[in-house]
């Protein structure tokens, strides 16, 4: 039985309601003391994510889509021992291809690796997610995008241990907040960068949340994304806000190699559009 799934797409805009979404609140700059001025020019300037390795754990990627002018490494978990092998099936759901498209739109020159853990119904087994996450941490990807979560309490402790391991290993996990007002993981854990949505159309508009648990908001409404097999569509949900932040972090890491999760959070907070 499936026991985790991607953050579900939201209903049509006419009735659109997302939990953990921006309410337009400003954050007092006095809450974010800085040793020096941090600007977007300093944070990433003209960086495109070149040389930064990003792991997308999701439903796979249609690497042949015209959106991906740079190659995407596509892998999956197989066998009883959950070995990482090349993915011969590809994205049967579209979710991973969409998230990959956003990452590449934000950081076109990043080195993107997809690990497929979700099937056509956007569901998967908890042990597969844990194995994929452990593999990505062991291979020291500087950034891991998780536009998915689980509500299963039996996975909470193992996930907590893994994301803490990532934090101390210098691996930053960017995780989607749930679209509904429920408690799920790992986005609730402070050792990840957690992301909800705002309604602004600007891809680089980000907000720092003065009332977490979701720490940042990025564009998540009506995002144009690639579809497996060709073409594009517009999708809404925190799943698609998250890769905006992942892409921006890739650009920061090109300019400032070695920045860890805490430093990336500080930079994102410093350049947030809702600072007063």
N, C-alpha and C positions, 0 to 999 in steps of 0.2 A: 504493500500500500504506500502511496506517495505520502511523504511527511514533511516536505517543504516545497515552496513554490515561489516563482518570481512575484515581485510586487505587481499586483494586477492592474491592468489599464483601468482608467476611470470611465464613468459614464459620459455621454455626450456633453459638450459645454453647456447646453441649456440647463442641465441639472447637475453641473459639475460641483462636487464636494470632495475635498481631500482633507484628511486629518494631517496634522503636522505641516500645515501650509502657512506661508507668510500672511501676517495680518497688517503688514506695513509699518510695524513699530520700529522706531529708531533706537540706536544703542549709544549710550553716552561714551564719548571717547575717553573720559577719565577712568572708565573701567578697563581700558586697554593701554596701560602705560608702555611706552616704547623707548628704548635707549637712543634711537635716532629715527628720523623720518623714514617711513616705508611707503613708497609709491609703487604704482604699477610698472613704471619704467624700471625701477630698481628690482621689482619682484620678477618680472619676466621680459620686459622690453620687447625685442623683436624675436624672442625665442619661439621655436615651433615644436619643442619636445624632442629635438634631434638627439639620438643616442640614449634616450630614457626608455627603459623596458617597463611595459605595462601588461599585467595579466588580467584578462577579463574572464571571470568564472560565471558562466551563463548557459544559454541554450545552443551555443556554437555560433559560427559566423559563415555566411556565404562569401568566402574570400574572393570569388570571381565577380562580385558586383562592381560595376563601374565606379562606384564611390571610392573603392579602395585602390588608389593609384599606386600605393606602396603595399608590399606583400603583408599578409597576415598569417602567422603560424597557427594552424588549427589542430588541436589535440582533444583527446577525450579519455575517460577512465574506463578500463576494461578488465574483465576477468574477476575471479574471486578475490585476487590480491589487489584489485583496483590499480593496475599498472597504467601509467600514462603512455598512450600510443597515438599515432596520427589519426585524425578524425576523418573517416571515409564516408560518413553519413551526412554531416553538415547540419545546418540550422533548419529544423522542421517546424519551428514555432515563430521565428522572426524576431524574438526579443533580443537575442544576443547580437544579431546583425544590426538592429536598431541602435543598441548601446554602443557597439563598435563604431558605427557611423558618427555618433556624437563625439566620441573620444577623438577620432581622426579629424573631425571638423574643428575641434578645439586645439589639437596638437597634431598637425598633419604628418610630422616627421617622427613621431614616437615609434618605438619597436613594439608592435602589438602581438600578443599571444592569447589565443582563445582556448579555454578548457571547457568542453561541453559537459555539463552535469544535469541539464534539464531536457526533457523530452518534448514531444509535440503538444502535450497538454500543460506545458510550463510547470511540470512537477518533477520531483526526483527524490532519491533516498538520502536521508541525512548522512549516512556513512560515506556516501559518494562526495557530498559537499565537503565533509571534514577531510577526506583524503585529498581532494583537489586543493583545498586551502593549505593543508600541510605541505603538499608538494610545492606550491608557489612560494611559501615561506622558506622552505629549505633551499630553493633555487634563488632566493634573495632578489625577487622582483621588487624594485623600489616602490611600485604602486600596484595595488590589487583592487579592481572594481567589482563590488558585490551589489548588483541591483536585485537582490533577493533576500529573503529572511525566512526564519522558521519560528513557529509558535510552540513547537514541541519542547516541553520542559526537560525531557531526557537528553536533549542536545545542548542545553544551555551551558552546563559546566565545561564540556569539551570545547565548545565554541569560545567561551570566555578564556580558557587556557590558551587556545590557539591565537586569538587576537592579541592577548597579552604577550605571547611569544613573539609575534610579529612586531609589536611596538618596541620591544627591547632589542630586536634584531635589526632595527632600522627599516622595516617594511611597513609602509603606510597602507591601511585598508580604508577605502572610501565606500561607505555602505548606505543603502537606501533606507529611509524611514518608511514604515508601512503606510499604505494609502488610507487605511482605516484606523480608528482610534483604539488599537489593540496593542498589547505588549508582545513584541517579537524580537528576534536576535539575528545578527550581532549588533545592529545599529544602536541599541540602547547602551552598549558598553563604551565607557569614556576613552578607551584606547584606540577607537576607530574615529574617522571623520564621518559624522552622520549628516545626511542631506535630505531636506524636504524641498518643496516647490514654491516658487512665486509665479505671478502671472505676467511679468514683464517679458517683452519679446526679445530683448537684447541678450545675446548669448553670453556676454561677459559680465552681465549684471549679477552680482552676488550679494546676499545679505547675511549678516551675522545675527543669529537669533538671541535676543536678550533673555529668552525664557526657554532653555532647552528642555527635553532631551535632544531634539533635532538641533544641530549646532549651526548649520548653514542652509540657506535657500538658494536655489539656482533655477534656471528656466526649465519648467516641467509641463507647460501647457501648450498644446498645439505645436509640438516640436516636429519638424520635418526630418524623417529618418528613412534609411534605405530598407527595402523589402527583399527577402530572399528571391532570387530569380530575376531581379531587375525592378526598376521603378522605385517610387517613394510613397510614403503616406505621412499623415500627421497623427502623432500619438501624444497622450497626456498621462502623467503619473510621475511619482518620485523616482521610478526606475530611470527615467530619461533626464531628470535633474542631476542625478548622481554622476553620470559620465561627463557632464559639463565641469564639475569640480575636479574630477580625475584628470581631465585634459589640461585644466589650468595648473594643477599641481605638477604635471609633466613639464610644462613650460617653466615653472619655478625651478624644478630640479635641474633643468638644462643650465640655467643661469647660476644655480647654487647647489651643485652636487653635494650629496651627503646630508641635506636637510632631512630631519626625521619628522615624525608625526606632529610632535609638539611645535616644532618650528613652522611647519606648514600651516597648522591651525593659527598660529600667531600672525603669519603673513596674510592669510585669508581674512582674518578679523581686521587687520590694519587697513586693508584696501577695500573693505566692504562698502557698498554703495549707500548703506543706511547709517553710516557713522555720522554723528552730529558734531 
